[in-house]
């Protein structure tokens, strides 16, 4: 399990110019152990928040605090009576020990992250990646060309304990890099768990459903290849975690089974060309792994991608989702199971993604479902029957509601609907059955998916 929370004082350690001493940075004071000198430096807003109180607080609350640079301009330098209050730069080059001002303001990090890694993108090749890593005292853990981002994505390790936010500030002034972001963590959205009532609630005839000739990709855990509902029905697989042993199969088996299952368990869209990417183990994945899985799905021709997981907002994954939709791929995601007061769940909250929440057999909202203006549709996800490794069980979560919507969209495409992702999403929203207060709301979105009404309405040319 990755440790993602830090407690107590946080110190950033960087190599001194001559390599003989360490420099500790805390509370805006740099102390050179070899020379016995003390220098005052001002931390930009992101670093001030990392080193000061309020670590882990809500990003929206943090954003209301005045930037550290503004405070410095007001108060001046207490250690230098001649100071005009201009903030000193803090971006440190590990190889040269020089300081360079970040070229753009940094935001405080929110959400769980891999604690010793950052992701960067650049137009250069492996040689440029290695040069950047060497200059800033980082390790190249992976580098690959991303189809969706159109750049090289490099995962750089931090071997000396510097906080992620500090390293991002160091990298901010390097013109070779296009993006510098944390490697955020994402979690599968399965809550605790009888004939499957989903077909009835979304007005879809289980006897005639089909997703034949439609390509659907699932990004999830591994799956039970021998399960009768899925055996021989997977068109392609991809392992985004090749160096990690496979232990989890249940969640991925349920999601793929709900979409494509046949035989002893009939899914929402049997006959689809199903692509399955393993990207989760122990319920957790990272931005880098998810980018690789989404790239693979799009390159393999997926028309729909099901993403039954939730994490914080990440600029790289946002761009990849946006570019996938621009290529005509429909993205469906779970809204999240973290409760009414939880922050928005991503990727569902990205504008280009269809965000799905879960309802029960009486069309009541799952109590632990996320709320928010980003919710688009509701679908059965409470106590629905689904395959698991070695059998069938009752499962609950917005994960499974998302799979129901992905399967329904596959039926639409099988029936000849070839509209843009945006038009398809609008069709589903305008034909949904309104639930809760009249009109769109933050609990149910536009309402319960109505596959029959969507089939009859179709997108107008």
Legacy VTK file of the C-alpha trace (Angstrom):
# vtk DataFile Version 3.0
C-alpha trace
ASCII
DATASET POLYDATA
POINTS 461 float
0.000 0.000 0.000
1.307 3.411 -0.893
1.660 5.909 1.943
0.054 9.146 0.856
-0.279 11.213 4.029
2.484 13.138 5.810
2.296 14.097 9.488
4.407 16.488 11.497
7.039 18.941 10.256
7.990 18.696 6.605
11.466 19.503 5.377
12.788 19.812 1.860
16.353 18.544 1.500
18.474 19.513 -1.489
22.100 18.980 -2.358
24.377 21.947 -1.697
26.442 23.339 -4.617
29.596 21.516 -3.529
27.790 18.361 -2.499
29.260 18.497 1.025
26.330 19.784 3.039
22.553 19.687 3.212
20.204 22.654 3.150
17.014 22.469 5.209
14.062 24.623 4.259
11.292 25.138 6.804
9.028 28.057 7.643
10.732 30.231 5.061
14.258 29.936 6.521
17.178 28.280 4.734
20.058 27.225 6.965
23.400 26.237 5.462
24.850 23.685 7.888
28.412 24.054 6.572
28.646 27.847 6.617
26.382 28.466 9.600
24.490 31.080 7.627
20.759 31.753 7.676
18.870 33.206 4.733
15.186 34.171 4.558
13.301 33.041 1.478
9.602 33.437 0.702
7.625 30.421 -0.370
5.000 30.726 -3.135
1.425 29.960 -2.181
1.584 26.243 -2.912
4.713 25.655 -0.833
3.560 27.897 2.005
0.481 25.696 2.275
2.566 22.535 2.139
4.873 23.684 4.946
2.312 25.636 6.964
-0.979 24.783 8.708
-4.002 23.467 6.888
-2.319 20.575 5.076
-4.975 18.440 3.434
-7.702 21.059 3.734
-10.208 21.656 0.965
-8.628 23.248 -2.098
-11.427 25.759 -2.485
-10.905 27.014 1.055
-7.168 27.252 0.540
-7.551 29.264 -2.629
-9.124 32.125 -0.705
-5.957 32.752 1.323
-3.714 35.595 0.095
-0.675 34.412 -1.885
2.570 34.295 0.074
4.193 36.600 -2.446
1.499 39.217 -1.798
2.060 38.934 1.933
5.774 39.440 1.413
5.138 42.539 -0.696
3.064 43.964 2.134
5.285 43.120 5.074
8.779 43.244 3.578
11.700 41.087 4.682
12.015 41.073 8.485
15.638 39.972 8.204
16.535 42.758 5.767
15.403 46.318 6.619
16.254 47.405 3.078
13.938 44.843 1.524
11.070 46.167 -0.603
9.048 43.032 0.073
9.675 41.356 -3.294
9.427 37.585 -2.892
12.612 35.627 -3.491
12.361 32.738 -5.930
12.389 29.182 -4.632
12.876 26.941 -7.638
16.061 25.030 -6.871
18.294 23.286 -9.392
19.643 20.179 -7.698
22.786 20.134 -9.795
23.753 23.775 -9.591
21.988 24.993 -6.446
20.689 28.045 -8.324
17.296 29.674 -7.872
14.887 30.504 -10.696
11.428 32.056 -10.375
8.545 29.751 -11.378
7.084 30.908 -14.682
3.477 30.397 -13.589
1.581 30.349 -10.282
1.244 26.947 -8.661
-1.908 25.568 -7.091
-1.981 23.682 -3.823
-2.016 19.921 -4.257
-5.332 18.291 -3.412
-6.164 14.601 -3.354
-4.054 11.532 -2.649
-0.791 11.263 -4.581
2.160 8.947 -5.021
4.392 10.623 -2.403
7.722 10.293 -4.211
6.832 10.867 -7.878
5.885 13.599 -10.336
4.679 13.412 -13.929
6.024 15.671 -16.658
5.375 15.963 -20.381
7.760 17.223 -23.016
8.292 17.198 -26.744
11.821 15.734 -26.530
13.066 12.170 -26.550
14.578 9.959 -23.851
17.764 12.033 -23.857
15.881 15.161 -22.772
14.052 13.202 -20.059
17.363 11.918 -18.698
18.887 15.401 -18.797
15.963 16.907 -16.846
16.100 14.111 -14.273
19.851 14.514 -13.803
19.640 18.290 -13.395
16.970 18.126 -10.704
18.212 15.048 -8.859
15.327 12.816 -9.985
15.048 9.228 -11.224
13.444 8.265 -14.552
10.995 5.505 -13.636
9.169 5.384 -16.966
8.819 7.373 -20.176
6.511 6.773 -23.108
4.861 8.590 -25.986
1.189 9.397 -25.340
-1.116 9.300 -28.336
-3.765 11.425 -26.657
-1.432 14.051 -25.214
0.845 14.185 -28.257
3.934 14.343 -26.035
6.271 12.135 -24.053
4.989 11.385 -20.536
7.747 10.762 -18.008
7.327 9.485 -14.451
10.126 10.886 -12.321
10.967 9.552 -8.873
12.100 11.735 -5.969
14.852 9.749 -4.205
15.785 12.212 -1.465
12.538 12.913 0.370
11.691 16.316 -1.112
7.916 16.941 -1.035
6.114 16.649 -4.351
4.993 20.286 -4.232
8.562 21.462 -3.746
9.799 19.470 -6.745
6.957 20.792 -8.910
8.033 24.313 -8.010
11.620 23.461 -8.918
10.511 22.190 -12.329
8.228 25.148 -13.034
10.925 27.285 -14.631
12.267 24.623 -16.996
11.229 25.484 -20.553
11.796 21.936 -21.785
8.704 20.760 -19.897
5.130 21.313 -21.060
3.383 19.974 -17.931
4.402 19.198 -14.355
1.771 17.487 -12.167
1.484 15.106 -9.203
0.889 11.422 -9.910
-2.602 11.368 -8.371
-4.163 8.198 -6.994
-7.612 6.939 -7.993
-9.876 4.394 -6.273
-12.438 1.924 -7.554
-16.003 2.874 -6.650
-17.546 -0.206 -5.074
-19.686 0.047 -1.968
-20.792 -2.806 0.289
-23.331 -5.243 -1.363
-32.497 -10.360 -7.027
-33.127 -10.987 -10.386
-31.246 -8.110 -12.029
-33.760 -5.287 -12.076
-31.568 -2.965 -14.166
-33.173 -3.882 -17.486
-36.653 -3.043 -16.242
-35.673 0.240 -14.592
-33.922 1.611 -17.696
-36.661 0.321 -20.044
-34.418 -2.080 -21.964
-35.688 -5.452 -23.216
-33.264 -8.101 -21.938
-34.362 -10.457 -24.698
-33.182 -8.275 -27.576
-30.238 -6.327 -26.176
-27.044 -6.370 -28.209
-23.810 -4.440 -28.563
-22.555 -6.369 -31.576
-20.019 -4.475 -33.709
-19.523 -1.861 -30.970
-16.140 -1.598 -29.213
-16.241 -0.962 -25.467
-13.156 -0.647 -23.261
-13.155 -1.229 -19.505
-10.354 0.248 -17.367
-10.438 -1.623 -14.065
-8.903 -4.500 -12.136
-8.088 -7.732 -13.903
-10.993 -10.137 -14.531
-11.845 -13.827 -14.270
-10.937 -15.133 -17.726
-12.645 -18.461 -17.007
-15.955 -17.004 -15.847
-18.751 -18.483 -18.002
-20.258 -15.030 -18.555
-16.994 -13.709 -20.038
-15.004 -16.668 -21.319
-14.180 -16.167 -24.990
-15.889 -12.765 -25.042
-12.872 -10.493 -24.508
-11.450 -9.162 -27.784
-8.286 -7.673 -26.319
-6.496 -7.135 -23.017
-3.826 -4.761 -21.765
-1.875 -4.890 -18.519
-0.855 -1.406 -17.362
0.693 -2.975 -14.228
2.971 -5.625 -15.772
5.349 -5.745 -12.822
2.644 -6.235 -10.187
1.120 -9.600 -9.321
-2.595 -10.018 -10.083
-4.680 -10.435 -6.944
-7.880 -8.490 -7.668
-10.387 -9.751 -10.209
-13.839 -9.220 -8.701
-14.471 -5.567 -9.596
-13.245 -5.912 -13.164
-15.236 -9.121 -13.615
-18.403 -7.362 -12.423
-17.955 -4.308 -14.650
-17.091 -6.265 -17.794
-19.829 -8.793 -17.003
-22.499 -6.131 -16.559
-21.593 -4.726 -19.968
-20.743 -7.785 -22.061
-21.788 -10.878 -20.097
-23.705 -13.674 -21.802
-24.593 -17.289 -21.169
-25.376 -17.787 -17.445
-25.383 -14.024 -16.907
-26.720 -11.627 -19.516
-25.127 -8.208 -19.567
-26.622 -4.974 -20.833
-24.877 -5.252 -24.233
-23.870 -8.854 -25.003
-21.860 -9.253 -28.176
-19.802 -6.072 -27.829
-16.164 -6.118 -28.847
-14.884 -5.868 -25.288
-11.425 -4.479 -24.519
-10.235 -4.888 -20.936
-7.333 -2.922 -19.437
-5.978 -3.906 -16.035
-5.014 -0.696 -14.219
-5.954 -1.349 -10.561
-4.604 -3.524 -7.774
-5.781 -3.365 -4.149
-8.371 -0.867 -5.380
-5.807 1.784 -6.302
-4.219 3.120 -9.489
-2.280 6.234 -10.505
-2.513 8.898 -13.181
0.402 7.453 -15.113
-1.131 3.960 -15.223
-4.569 5.300 -16.181
-3.077 7.407 -18.981
-1.419 4.304 -20.417
-4.687 2.348 -20.223
-6.735 5.121 -21.857
-4.143 5.549 -24.611
-4.327 1.808 -25.311
-8.131 1.784 -25.377
-8.297 4.625 -27.900
-5.543 3.125 -30.059
-7.475 -0.177 -30.098
-10.553 1.553 -31.486
-12.770 1.781 -28.406
-15.971 3.726 -29.075
-16.970 3.743 -25.403
-14.656 3.691 -22.391
-16.024 2.760 -18.955
-14.150 4.317 -16.020
-15.640 3.103 -12.737
-13.165 4.888 -10.481
-12.711 8.251 -8.769
-9.783 10.488 -7.870
-8.821 14.163 -7.740
-8.624 16.507 -10.698
-5.434 16.013 -12.715
-4.531 18.231 -15.699
-2.930 15.436 -17.739
-5.831 13.030 -17.323
-8.246 15.866 -18.043
-6.450 16.631 -21.304
-6.378 12.951 -22.264
-10.140 12.610 -21.654
-10.861 15.783 -23.604
-8.735 14.575 -26.533
-10.363 11.133 -26.483
-13.813 12.734 -26.791
-12.498 14.917 -29.630
-11.645 11.653 -31.421
-15.271 10.518 -31.061
-14.899 8.290 -27.984
-17.732 8.311 -25.413
-16.406 8.363 -21.846
-18.594 7.107 -18.977
-17.513 7.354 -15.329
-18.751 6.627 -11.822
-19.799 9.721 -9.866
-18.316 8.393 -6.615
-19.366 6.709 -3.367
-17.916 9.194 -0.894
-21.098 10.782 0.390
-23.168 13.959 -0.060
-20.434 16.312 1.194
-17.544 14.800 -0.747
-15.614 16.893 -3.289
-16.303 16.351 -6.969
-15.124 12.976 -8.249
-12.920 12.839 -11.335
-12.891 11.833 -14.176
-16.705 11.986 -13.865
-16.606 15.728 -13.152
-14.759 16.552 -16.370
-17.147 18.299 -18.741
-16.497 15.805 -21.543
-17.367 12.735 -19.407
-20.831 11.298 -18.663
-21.091 11.181 -14.844
-23.352 8.421 -13.491
-24.803 8.029 -9.999
-26.532 4.965 -8.536
-30.182 4.306 -7.698
-32.022 1.306 -6.250
-34.981 -0.767 -7.376
-37.350 2.022 -6.215
-35.308 4.734 -7.990
-34.002 6.050 -4.669
-30.500 7.501 -4.602
-27.703 5.446 -3.047
-27.047 7.070 0.318
-23.268 7.207 -0.104
-23.362 8.638 -3.620
-21.505 11.862 -4.359
-23.623 14.935 -5.106
-22.888 17.906 -7.308
-23.740 19.825 -10.443
-21.500 17.491 -12.452
-23.897 14.523 -12.084
-25.469 13.762 -15.491
-27.504 10.555 -15.185
-28.832 8.010 -12.712
-28.853 4.258 -13.307
-29.374 1.076 -11.245
-26.366 0.464 -9.026
-27.744 -0.636 -5.633
-27.984 -4.395 -5.062
-27.665 -5.311 -8.724
-26.662 -8.831 -9.703
-23.266 -9.104 -11.363
-20.554 -11.683 -12.027
-17.629 -11.937 -9.614
-14.617 -14.234 -9.715
-15.954 -17.774 -9.672
-19.633 -16.860 -9.435
-22.358 -14.226 -9.256
-23.180 -11.843 -6.406
-25.148 -8.731 -5.480
-23.057 -5.555 -5.771
-23.588 -1.887 -4.951
-21.861 1.286 -6.113
-21.784 4.002 -8.745
-19.216 1.803 -10.515
-21.950 -0.579 -11.558
-24.385 2.158 -12.520
-21.710 3.479 -14.900
-21.398 0.021 -16.471
-25.172 -0.074 -17.038
-24.989 3.259 -18.882
-22.004 2.108 -20.961
-23.969 -0.971 -22.005
-27.043 1.089 -22.886
-24.965 3.382 -25.088
-23.547 0.317 -26.856
-27.124 -0.727 -27.651
-27.777 2.721 -29.112
-24.691 2.461 -31.295
-25.628 -1.056 -32.375
-29.010 0.309 -33.465
-27.213 2.719 -35.784
-26.663 5.796 -33.642
-23.375 7.329 -34.807
-23.665 10.825 -33.316
-20.830 12.655 -31.596
-20.183 11.920 -27.910
-21.645 15.293 -27.003
-24.837 14.631 -28.987
-25.218 11.162 -27.467
-24.813 12.542 -23.966
-27.425 15.201 -24.684
-29.804 12.548 -26.060
-29.521 10.511 -22.870
-30.041 13.554 -20.670
-33.092 14.867 -22.541
-34.827 11.461 -22.560
-34.085 10.601 -18.914
-36.904 10.164 -16.399
-36.819 13.095 -13.991
-36.216 12.107 -10.364
-36.098 14.176 -7.192
-36.944 17.864 -7.424
-38.258 18.940 -10.859
-35.531 19.492 -13.420
-31.828 18.816 -13.263
-30.466 18.580 -9.727
-27.272 17.709 -7.886
-28.567 14.323 -6.679
-29.909 12.612 -9.800
-28.585 14.851 -12.572
-31.137 14.899 -15.399
-32.719 11.715 -14.068
-32.921 7.967 -14.613
-31.562 6.573 -17.867
-34.425 5.620 -20.224
-32.957 3.468 -22.981
-36.277 2.956 -24.761
-36.978 6.681 -24.991
-33.446 7.324 -26.226
-33.818 4.641 -28.913
-37.073 6.172 -30.102
-35.865 9.771 -30.038
-32.443 9.268 -31.663
-30.225 12.195 -32.561
-31.648 14.410 -35.274
-29.414 14.935 -38.292
LINES 2 463
193 0 1 2 3 4 5 6 7 8 9 10 11 12 13 14 15 16 17 18 19 20 21 22 23 24 25 26 27 28 29 30 31 32 33 34 35 36 37 38 39 40 41 42 43 44 45 46 47 48 49 50 51 52 53 54 55 56 57 58 59 60 61 62 63 64 65 66 67 68 69 70 71 72 73 74 75 76 77 78 79 80 81 82 83 84 85 86 87 88 89 90 91 92 93 94 95 96 97 98 99 100 101 102 103 104 105 106 107 108 109 110 111 112 113 114 115 116 117 118 119 120 121 122 123 124 125 126 127 128 129 130 131 132 133 134 135 136 137 138 139 140 141 142 143 144 145 146 147 148 149 150 151 152 153 154 155 156 157 158 159 160 161 162 163 164 165 166 167 168 169 170 171 172 173 174 175 176 177 178 179 180 181 182 183 184 185 186 187 188 189 190 191 192
268 193 194 195 196 197 198 199 200 201 202 203 204 205 206 207 208 209 210 211 212 213 214 215 216 217 218 219 220 221 222 223 224 225 226 227 228 229 230 231 232 233 234 235 236 237 238 239 240 241 242 243 244 245 246 247 248 249 250 251 252 253 254 255 256 257 258 259 260 261 262 263 264 265 266 267 268 269 270 271 272 273 274 275 276 277 278 279 280 281 282 283 284 285 286 287 288 289 290 291 292 293 294 295 296 297 298 299 300 301 302 303 304 305 306 307 308 309 310 311 312 313 314 315 316 317 318 319 320 321 322 323 324 325 326 327 328 329 330 331 332 333 334 335 336 337 338 339 340 341 342 343 344 345 346 347 348 349 350 351 352 353 354 355 356 357 358 359 360 361 362 363 364 365 366 367 368 369 370 371 372 373 374 375 376 377 378 379 380 381 382 383 384 385 386 387 388 389 390 391 392 393 394 395 396 397 398 399 400 401 402 403 404 405 406 407 408 409 410 411 412 413 414 415 416 417 418 419 420 421 422 423 424 425 426 427 428 429 430 431 432 433 434 435 436 437 438 439 440 441 442 443 444 445 446 447 448 449 450 451 452 453 454 455 456 457 458 459 460
